[in-house]
Amino acid sequence: MLYHLHYLLVEYFSGFNVFRYITFRSAYALVTALLISFLVGPHFIRFLRRMQLGEEIREEGPASHQAKRGTPTMGGLLIITSILIPTLLWADLTNRYIQLVMIVTVWTGLIGFMDDYLKTVKKHSKGLVGRYKLAGQLSLGLALGLFIYFSPLAPEVGLGTEVPFLKGVVLPLGWLYIPLVVLVVTGTSNAVNLTDGLDGLAIGITSIVFVAFTGLAYVSGHSVFCEYLGITYLPGAGELTIYCSAVVGASLGFLWFNSHPAEIFMGDTGSLALGGALGTIAILLKKELLLIILGGVFVIESLSVILQVGSFKLRGRRIFKMAPLHHHFELLGWPESKIVTRFWILAILLAMVGLSTLKLR
């Protein structure tokens, strides 16, 4: 909005030219998201408590989590608001990259909201039936895949994905790109959801991964940097820097209230929206394979669940004391804050490794 408004105001005051620069708008998108979180957060938490919209803790979970019963949930509404408003204010709203990632954020957020609503308001312990939730994610991935297939955002690049460590190599996929998009959107959305089990865990890792994608978005939309680094130049993709910065600001703002002991949980509303947005950013930037490294903690958490279920069905034995992996360490006696901090450290290391692939080519 402000980006478009500056064209009307710049003739009266040249200082409004600053709105043209992605770096300026990204910085203020982050600050705006933080301010929204800090100003709205306390009121929103009090509202949730007044409405008695608290988290229901599963009986089969770690015993220590029973003390968290009743903690306000559906904090994803605060996260999504803190992302969308700065994006609407500071981004170029005619940019297709921005339009797509905002649609995905709202879509996956609505799926999560329906799940949280059924659990907290309607008191349906299992929330939205799993197959309906999966159907919503798959249909979103299919719609996004078909759109990109028939209306590529970067026709000169084609339908493919960059291969990490190999300079200028894009793996052509043709129609197989559609199932890849479905897999990435659905898988990432569920991976963040699985990781959201300890105070500050998922939101902290999300902020770390999005910091990395903020840098990737900026260089991907800058022809000089792309030529120097040997990565795919995507005209217009630089606007995603504003969105990613807003996510970082919203995540840090939410972490203020979600750090141990948490005053609020994001619920599926937040975790599905953040995961869907993360997967979409990777798709739009042609960094689907790099996402495996940058979002490595999410991958590990998901694999722990897959291995646990597979092992139990095939051998009747469990690999971990409990899955996802963070619960395994809880049952080993690790304090919650130590698990979260160590997972953050791992996420930072993986982000650094992922970004280093830009030069290891």
VMD Tcl script that draws the C-alpha trace (Angstrom):
set ca {
  {0.00 0.00 0.00}
  {2.70 2.48 1.01}
  {4.80 1.28 -1.94}
  {2.03 2.31 -4.34}
  {1.23 5.50 -2.42}
  {4.77 6.82 -2.78}
  {4.26 7.30 -6.52}
  {1.62 9.92 -5.70}
  {3.65 11.62 -2.98}
  {7.16 11.62 -4.43}
  {6.43 14.62 -6.67}
  {5.75 16.66 -3.53}
  {8.65 15.34 -1.46}
  {11.56 13.43 -2.98}
  {12.22 11.67 0.32}
  {9.38 9.27 -0.47}
  {11.72 7.67 -3.03}
  {13.01 5.56 -0.14}
  {9.88 3.42 -0.49}
  {11.27 2.09 -3.75}
  {14.03 0.17 -2.00}
  {13.41 -3.40 -0.92}
  {15.91 -3.15 1.94}
  {14.07 -0.18 3.48}
  {10.65 -1.76 3.14}
  {11.90 -5.10 4.46}
  {13.35 -3.51 7.58}
  {10.13 -1.69 8.32}
  {8.02 -4.75 7.57}
  {9.97 -6.55 10.30}
  {9.58 -3.65 12.72}
  {5.87 -3.33 11.94}
  {5.33 -7.04 12.56}
  {7.16 -6.80 15.89}
  {5.12 -3.79 16.99}
  {1.83 -5.48 16.09}
  {2.85 -8.55 18.10}
  {3.96 -6.52 21.12}
  {0.93 -4.20 21.11}
  {-1.81 -6.68 20.25}
  {-0.35 -9.76 21.96}
  {-1.23 -8.99 25.62}
  {-4.81 -8.00 24.71}
  {-5.24 -11.09 22.53}
  {-3.97 -13.39 25.30}
  {-6.39 -11.83 27.79}
  {-9.23 -12.27 25.27}
  {-8.43 -15.96 24.79}
  {-8.33 -16.49 28.56}
  {-11.64 -14.70 29.00}
  {-13.18 -16.91 26.30}
  {-11.54 -19.97 27.94}
  {-9.92 -21.02 24.65}
  {-7.18 -23.11 26.23}
  {-5.05 -25.97 24.98}
  {-6.22 -29.53 25.62}
  {-3.24 -31.77 26.39}
  {-3.30 -35.36 25.10}
  {-3.16 -38.01 27.79}
  {-0.61 -40.02 25.82}
  {1.84 -37.08 25.78}
  {4.62 -36.51 28.33}
  {3.25 -36.23 31.87}
  {5.06 -32.91 32.38}
  {2.84 -31.32 29.71}
  {-0.32 -31.72 31.78}
  {0.64 -28.53 33.63}
  {0.19 -26.66 30.33}
  {-3.49 -27.57 30.10}
  {-5.61 -24.46 29.62}
  {-2.84 -22.27 28.19}
  {-4.44 -19.98 25.56}
  {-4.09 -21.36 22.05}
  {-4.96 -20.22 18.51}
  {-2.07 -17.76 18.72}
  {-1.59 -18.37 15.03}
  {-4.20 -15.67 14.47}
  {-1.78 -13.18 16.01}
  {1.08 -14.50 13.88}
  {-0.88 -14.35 10.63}
  {-2.13 -10.83 11.40}
  {1.43 -9.73 12.17}
  {2.54 -11.11 8.80}
  {-0.25 -9.95 6.53}
  {-0.61 -6.35 7.72}
  {3.10 -5.44 7.23}
  {3.08 -7.22 3.87}
  {0.01 -5.27 2.77}
  {1.62 -2.04 3.97}
  {5.13 -2.42 2.57}
  {5.08 -4.85 -0.37}
  {4.21 -4.38 -4.03}
  {0.73 -5.92 -4.05}
  {0.74 -6.32 -7.84}
  {3.68 -8.75 -7.53}
  {2.57 -12.34 -8.24}
  {5.10 -13.81 -5.83}
  {3.54 -11.78 -3.00}
  {0.00 -12.63 -4.07}
  {0.68 -16.37 -4.12}
  {2.43 -16.59 -0.76}
  {-0.31 -14.54 0.90}
  {-3.00 -16.82 -0.52}
  {-1.15 -19.87 0.79}
  {-0.73 -18.27 4.22}
  {-4.46 -17.58 4.51}
  {-5.48 -20.97 3.08}
  {-3.31 -23.06 5.40}
  {-4.16 -20.76 8.29}
  {-7.86 -21.44 7.72}
  {-7.26 -25.20 7.75}
  {-5.45 -24.86 11.06}
  {-8.11 -22.53 12.43}
  {-10.85 -25.08 11.70}
  {-8.83 -27.69 13.59}
  {-8.23 -25.39 16.57}
  {-11.85 -24.22 16.58}
  {-13.18 -27.78 16.74}
  {-10.79 -28.64 19.57}
  {-11.13 -25.54 21.73}
  {-14.64 -24.25 21.03}
  {-16.56 -27.38 20.04}
  {-14.49 -29.57 22.39}
  {-13.86 -32.24 19.75}
  {-10.68 -33.76 21.18}
  {-9.27 -34.80 17.79}
  {-10.16 -31.56 16.01}
  {-10.47 -31.60 12.24}
  {-10.44 -35.15 10.86}
  {-6.98 -35.93 9.55}
  {-8.12 -36.82 6.03}
  {-9.97 -33.51 5.69}
  {-6.92 -31.59 6.86}
  {-4.73 -33.50 4.41}
  {-7.25 -32.96 1.61}
  {-7.08 -29.19 2.19}
  {-3.28 -29.24 2.05}
  {-3.13 -31.47 -1.03}
  {-5.70 -29.39 -2.90}
  {-3.72 -26.25 -2.12}
  {-0.49 -27.83 -3.34}
  {-2.22 -29.05 -6.49}
  {-3.73 -25.63 -7.20}
  {-0.36 -23.93 -6.70}
  {1.43 -26.53 -8.82}
  {-1.06 -26.20 -11.67}
  {-0.88 -22.41 -11.55}
  {2.92 -22.39 -11.76}
  {2.85 -25.07 -14.49}
  {0.43 -23.21 -16.76}
  {1.51 -19.68 -15.77}
  {5.22 -19.78 -14.83}
  {6.43 -16.82 -12.82}
  {9.83 -17.06 -14.53}
  {9.24 -18.61 -18.00}
  {12.91 -18.32 -18.92}
  {13.81 -20.63 -16.02}
  {11.24 -23.29 -16.82}
  {9.78 -25.92 -14.52}
  {12.64 -27.15 -12.41}
  {14.47 -26.85 -9.14}
  {18.00 -25.73 -8.33}
  {20.49 -28.39 -7.28}
  {22.52 -27.33 -4.22}
  {26.33 -27.31 -4.56}
  {26.11 -27.24 -8.39}
  {26.53 -23.85 -10.03}
  {23.72 -22.86 -12.37}
  {22.26 -26.37 -12.50}
  {18.46 -26.53 -12.59}
  {16.91 -29.99 -12.59}
  {14.15 -29.96 -15.27}
  {11.00 -31.73 -14.12}
  {8.28 -30.88 -16.61}
  {4.87 -32.08 -15.38}
  {6.58 -33.80 -12.43}
  {6.97 -30.32 -10.97}
  {3.29 -30.41 -9.97}
  {3.62 -33.40 -7.57}
  {6.84 -31.83 -6.23}
  {4.92 -28.67 -5.32}
  {2.19 -30.76 -3.66}
  {4.82 -32.70 -1.68}
  {6.73 -29.61 -0.55}
  {3.68 -27.60 0.54}
  {2.00 -30.52 2.32}
  {5.20 -31.91 3.81}
  {6.53 -28.60 5.12}
  {3.17 -27.59 6.55}
  {2.91 -30.84 8.51}
  {6.59 -30.78 9.50}
  {6.25 -27.43 11.27}
  {3.06 -28.70 12.89}
  {4.87 -31.79 14.25}
  {7.71 -29.65 15.59}
  {5.33 -27.42 17.53}
  {5.44 -29.37 20.79}
  {7.60 -27.38 23.20}
  {7.52 -23.74 24.30}
  {9.27 -21.63 21.67}
  {10.57 -24.59 19.66}
  {8.75 -24.30 16.33}
  {8.49 -20.49 16.27}
  {12.19 -20.08 17.09}
  {13.28 -22.46 14.33}
  {10.85 -20.82 11.92}
  {12.41 -17.41 12.52}
  {15.90 -18.85 11.89}
  {14.90 -20.51 8.62}
  {13.07 -17.42 7.41}
  {16.11 -15.25 8.12}
  {17.98 -17.46 5.65}
  {15.18 -17.23 3.09}
  {15.07 -13.45 3.52}
  {18.63 -13.31 2.23}
  {17.91 -15.83 -0.53}
  {14.86 -13.87 -1.68}
  {16.85 -10.66 -1.90}
  {19.74 -12.09 -3.93}
  {17.39 -14.13 -6.16}
  {15.73 -10.91 -7.33}
  {19.03 -9.11 -7.91}
  {20.67 -9.89 -11.25}
  {24.19 -8.84 -10.17}
  {24.18 -11.04 -7.07}
  {22.70 -13.94 -9.03}
  {25.45 -13.74 -11.64}
  {28.13 -13.56 -8.95}
  {26.74 -16.46 -6.93}
  {25.69 -18.56 -9.89}
  {22.07 -18.91 -8.81}
  {18.86 -18.56 -10.77}
  {17.78 -14.96 -11.40}
  {14.07 -14.55 -10.74}
  {12.79 -11.09 -11.75}
  {10.34 -9.82 -9.15}
  {11.25 -12.41 -6.52}
  {13.03 -9.74 -4.47}
  {9.63 -8.61 -3.16}
  {9.49 -11.83 -1.17}
  {12.17 -10.24 1.02}
  {9.45 -8.03 2.49}
  {7.20 -11.00 3.24}
  {10.03 -13.06 4.77}
  {11.07 -10.10 6.92}
  {7.49 -9.78 8.14}
  {7.51 -13.47 9.09}
  {10.76 -13.00 11.02}
  {9.29 -10.02 12.89}
  {6.02 -11.85 13.59}
  {7.91 -14.94 14.78}
  {10.17 -13.00 17.13}
  {7.19 -11.04 18.43}
  {5.26 -14.24 19.10}
  {8.32 -15.83 20.71}
  {8.20 -13.04 23.30}
  {5.00 -14.63 24.62}
  {5.64 -18.24 23.58}
  {9.03 -18.68 25.28}
  {9.11 -20.96 28.31}
  {6.84 -20.88 30.23}
  {4.52 -20.08 27.34}
  {1.69 -17.61 27.81}
  {0.14 -18.68 24.50}
  {0.43 -21.48 21.92}
  {0.25 -20.95 18.17}
  {-1.95 -24.00 17.58}
  {-2.48 -25.50 14.15}
  {-3.58 -22.06 12.94}
  {-0.01 -20.85 13.20}
  {2.01 -24.00 12.54}
  {0.17 -25.00 9.35}
  {0.25 -21.42 8.03}
  {3.96 -20.97 8.73}
  {4.81 -24.37 7.26}
  {2.74 -23.79 4.15}
  {4.31 -20.36 3.66}
  {7.82 -21.76 4.13}
  {7.27 -24.47 1.55}
  {5.80 -21.95 -0.87}
  {8.75 -19.58 -0.49}
  {11.13 -22.46 -1.28}
  {9.06 -23.31 -4.37}
  {8.87 -19.74 -5.65}
  {12.64 -19.29 -5.21}
  {13.44 -22.67 -6.83}
  {15.10 -23.78 -3.58}
  {13.01 -26.90 -2.88}
  {16.06 -29.13 -2.43}
  {17.90 -26.52 -0.38}
  {14.90 -26.43 1.96}
  {15.88 -29.93 3.13}
  {19.08 -28.42 4.57}
  {17.76 -25.06 5.72}
  {14.72 -26.64 7.35}
  {16.68 -29.68 8.48}
  {15.26 -29.68 12.01}
  {11.73 -29.87 10.59}
  {12.86 -32.75 8.36}
  {14.42 -34.61 11.29}
  {11.30 -34.18 13.42}
  {9.11 -35.53 10.59}
  {11.43 -38.47 9.90}
  {11.37 -39.43 13.58}
  {7.58 -39.81 13.37}
  {7.75 -41.76 10.09}
  {10.43 -44.10 11.46}
  {8.58 -44.58 14.74}
  {5.30 -45.48 13.05}
  {6.99 -47.67 10.43}
  {9.04 -49.56 13.00}
  {6.03 -50.19 15.23}
  {3.90 -51.46 12.35}
  {6.63 -53.66 10.85}
  {8.41 -54.94 13.96}
  {6.07 -54.10 16.80}
  {8.89 -52.10 18.40}
  {9.54 -48.40 18.84}
  {12.81 -46.69 17.93}
  {12.31 -43.68 20.17}
  {10.74 -43.35 23.60}
  {8.23 -41.03 21.94}
  {7.93 -39.19 18.64}
  {8.43 -36.47 17.43}
  {12.07 -36.44 18.45}
  {11.84 -33.59 20.98}
  {9.56 -35.77 23.14}
  {12.21 -38.52 23.09}
  {14.69 -36.17 24.71}
  {12.07 -35.04 27.21}
  {11.61 -38.63 28.36}
  {15.39 -38.98 28.61}
  {15.22 -36.29 31.28}
  {16.41 -33.25 29.33}
  {14.86 -29.97 30.58}
  {12.47 -28.41 28.07}
  {14.46 -25.18 27.77}
  {17.65 -27.14 27.04}
  {15.98 -29.14 24.26}
  {14.62 -25.98 22.68}
  {17.94 -24.13 22.86}
  {19.87 -27.06 21.40}
  {17.39 -27.46 18.56}
  {17.75 -23.74 17.85}
  {21.53 -24.14 17.71}
  {21.12 -27.04 15.28}
  {18.78 -24.93 13.15}
  {21.35 -22.10 13.04}
  {24.10 -24.52 12.00}
  {21.92 -26.01 9.25}
  {20.98 -22.53 8.04}
  {24.67 -21.62 7.81}
  {25.44 -24.84 5.94}
  {22.55 -24.20 3.57}
  {23.64 -20.65 2.83}
  {27.24 -21.80 2.37}
  {26.12 -23.83 -0.64}
  {25.84 -20.54 -2.51}
  {29.64 -20.38 -2.55}
  {30.47 -24.10 -2.55}
  {29.78 -24.44 -6.25}
}
mol new
graphics top color blue
foreach p $ca { graphics top sphere $p radius 0.5 }
foreach p [lrange $ca 0 end-1] q [lrange $ca 1 end] { graphics top cylinder $p $q radius 0.2 }
display resetview
